[in-house]
Amino acid sequence: MTNKIIVIVGPTAVGKTYVSVELAKKLNTEIISADSMQIYRGMDVGTAKITEEEKQGINHYMIDIVDPDEDYSVSDFKRDAEKTIDQMLLKNKIPIIVGGSGLYVNSLIYNLDFGKAKSNETIRKYYTAYYKKHGKDALYEKLMKVDPESTEKIHKNNVKRVIRALEVFDLTGKKFSQLNTDIRKESDKYDCILIGLSMERKLLYNRINQRVDEMLSKGLLEEVRGLLDKGYSKNLVSMRGIGYKEIIDYIEGITDYEEAINILKRNTRRFAKRQFTWFSKDKNVKWFSMDDLNAVDKTLDTIFQYITP
């Protein structure tokens, strides 16, 4: 039995879904999603969740595993994904992990032990009481002062995460944002082949704009309204995701329809840029261009040859 895994990363809309399914067919294996939004049930259109037709009979895991109001951390993902990986390896299948959520991916291929930072109930209770007395804005301001980098990734509505970041800083003197990067040592648990898919920026941005238009035609507005009607709060971490917060602003009259769509497209383009920046820093990634959409099969052959020399 081998411990080889294949990880496919890259920005949104670059073509990861198609490439991963085609590779899985060639290798007679299965796919594990590393997407922090596709874990949510009922959030299909706005997350560009893979359809049954797109799966082409290939089993996919780590999709539709929690409801939008359930907490699900990176460490939860690491635990559940590793269990799935190990089960696949026992069946002599090479797991293909595909997704654009950087921390989800890195939790599997690097020793990011999020539990290593000590916890302190007294400190946690202090910040919880502070939040109840002064509100989330005041709590967030505290984090902004000691760790502004974390506030770029943690929304103020995610009070539990804000408190954890403050707790870590008080205990270790280290920023929570550093905790997720300073211990980035390669794991020896798996023999990882890291594939990156890239695309010329203008072409990628055009694809992103088209994808948003497709989401709208497939019922994004109706999906968001349906989630709100079910009682899911707009302040949930899931509902603050790109594709949902912009539509909620339109529904609430904060923006008009055209403005909301333009903001959604802009935010998705910015997200893609951040994804590429994140993965491009990893020297272990072998990059393959997806610029020529008419030659995707040729690119697939090249990737396959790289994987199976």
N, C-alpha and C positions, 0 to 999 in steps of 0.2 A: 504494500500500500504506500502511495506517495502522499505528501502533504502539500502538493502544489495547488495554488489557487490563482485565478486570473482576475484582475481588477481593471475595470474599464471606467475611466473618468473623463471629465471634460465639461464645458459649459452647457447650459440648457439649450436645446434645439439643435445641437451639433450632429445628432444621429446615433446616440449611444444605444437607444432601444433597438433599432434595426440591426446594428452591428452585433450586439450581444446575442440576439435571437439567432442570427445566422451562424454565429460561432458555436452557439449551444447545439444547433442542429448538426454541424460538422463534427463536434466532439461528443455527441450523444450525452449531453449533460443538462444541468438545470441552472437557474439564475436566482441570485439573491439581490434584492433591491437595497441600495444604500441611499435612499431618498427620505429626508426627514418630513416630507409632506405626504408622500404616498402611503405612509403608515396609517393614515386616518380613513376610516370607513365613511362613505357618503361624500367624500371630497374627491371627485373623479375628474370633472372637466377642468377645474382650476389648477389641478396638479399635473395635467396631461398624463394621467394614469394610463398605463398600458391596457389595451382592450383585449378581450379573448381572441379576437381575430388576429391582432398583432402578435400575440403569444405563439401562434402557430403550433399549439399543442405542447409547448415547452412549459414545464412547471416553474412558477415564480413564487418566491417566498419573501416575507417581511413586507407584504402589501396588505392593507385592510386588516390591521391587527389590533387597533385601538379606536375608540370613539373620539370625536373631536374635543371632548371635555376631559379626557384622561391624560394624566401626566405620563410622559415617556421620555426618559433621559438617554443620553449617549451611552451611559453604562448599561442601561436596560437593553439598548440595541446591541451592544457588544456581546452581552450574555446570550441573547436569543439568536443572534446571527452566528456566533461561534458554535452553538449547539447544532444549528442547521448545517453549517459547514462540516462539522465533524461527522454528522450522520451521512452526508453525501460522500465524504472521503471513505467511510466504511463500505460504501457501495461501489468504490473504485471509480467514482465520478469526480471530475475536476470542477469544483465550484466556480461559477462566474459571478463576481460581484460587480454590479453596475449602478452608478449613481453620481450625483453631483454635490452631495452633502459632505464637505471636507472632513468634518469631525467624525462623521459616521465611518467614512472610509479609513481615516487614520486610526480609529479605535481598533480596527482589525489588523492593520499591518505594522503599527508601531506600539510601543509599550506606553500607551497613554492611560495610566492607571488613575482614573479620576477619584478613586477612593483613598489614594495615598495621603491626601491632605487631611489633617486631623480635623475632627469636629468638636464643638464645645457647646453643650446645651445652654449654658448660661449666656454666652454671647448671642446664640440664636434667639433665645427668649427676649433678650434686651432689644434686638433689632425688630423682633415681631411686635413687641409692645410699642416701640418707637413708631412703627408703621401704623398701628391701630390708633395711636394718639395724633400723629402729625400727617399721615397720609402717604400715598405712594410717591408723590412728587418730591417730598422732603427726603424720603428714604433714598430715592434715585439720585438726589443732589449729593448725598453723602458718598455714594459710589462714584459719582462723577468727579469728586474731588480727589479720591485716592486711586481710582483706576478708570480713567476716561476711555481707555481702549475697550474695556468690557462693555461699556454702555453702547458701543457701536454694534454689539452682537446680542446684548440682552435688552429686551424691551421693558420699559418701566412697569408694564402690566404683569410681567412675570416676576411677581414679588418674591416667590420662593427662591428663584435663581439670584435675584438681587441680594437677598439676605445671605445666601450661600457665598456669594462673591465677597461681601463685607466680612463674613465670618472667616473666610480663608485669609484675607488680608490681615485681620486682627491677630490671627493665630500664627501666621508664618512670616508676615511682613512682605510677602510676595503678592503681586497682582494676580487675580484669578485668570486674567488673559494670558499671563506668562505661564501659569500652571499647565495650560493646554498646549504649550509649545516647548517649554524648557525640557520636558521629559520625553521628547520625541526620539526615542531610540528604536532602531529596527527590532522587531520581534522575531524570534527564531522559531515561533510556533508553526508558521507556514512558510513555504517556499513561494514567494509572491512574484508574479509577472505583472507589472504595472503598465497598462496601456492608456495613452492619452489621445483623445481625438480633438483636433484643432480645426479652425476654419477662419478664413480671412474675415476681419471684423465687419466690413460692410455687408458681405454675404450673410454672415451670421445674424446681424441685426435685421436684415430683410426677412430672414426665416423666422425670427422672433416676432416681428410685426405680423407676419402671416399667421403664425401660430395663435396669437391673441385673437385675430379675426376669426379663426376657426373655432376657438373656444367659445366665442360669443354666438356663433352660428349653431354650436352644439348645445347651447343652453346654460352658459356660465351664469347669467343673470338669474335664471330660474333656480339654479343650484344654490346660489348664495341666499336667495329669498327663502328657499326651502329649509336651509340650515337655521336661519334666523327664526322661522316659524316653528321649528322644533324646539326652540328655546335655547339654542347655543348662543352664548354671549359674544358680542363683537370683540370683547376684551380677552378672549381665550388666545393662547399662543397660536393655536391652529388657525383661528380666524383672523389673525394679524399677518398671515402669510401673504406673499405676493399673489395677486389674482383675487383675493378675498377682501382685503382691507380697502382696495380702490373701489370695488363694486359696492361695498357697504357705504362708503362715503357718498356715492351716487344715490343709493337707496335712501339715505338720510337727508339728501338735499344739500350736502356740503359742496358737492361739485355737480356740474351738469354732465350729461352722458358723454359728450365728445371729450370733455376735459378728463373725465375718469378714465376713458380708454387711452388717451394720450399719456396719462400718468402711469397707467398700467404697463404700457409698452416701454416707456422710459425706465421704470423701475426694474422691469425684466431685463432690459439691456444692461443696466448697471449691475444687476445681480450676476449676469453672465460674465461681465468683466471681472468681478470679484472672484468668481469661480476659477476663471483662467489664471488670475494672479496667484490664487492659493495653490493650485496644482502645478503651475510652472516653477514654483520655488522648489519642488521636489525633484531632485536630480535622478531619482530612480525611475521616473516616468519616461517611457519610450513613446515619442509622439508620432502620430500619423495624420496626414492632412485629409480633410474631407471637402476640400474646395471644389473638386470636380465631381459633382453629383452624378454625372453620367459614367463615372468610373469607380463607383462604390464597390462593385464586385471585385475589381482589380485590387482595390485597397484591402478588401477583406482577405483576398488570397495572400497579400503581403503580410498582413497581421497573422494569419494562420501559419505561414511559414516561419515567422518570428517566434510564435508560441511553440511550434513543433519542429525544431530544426533537425 
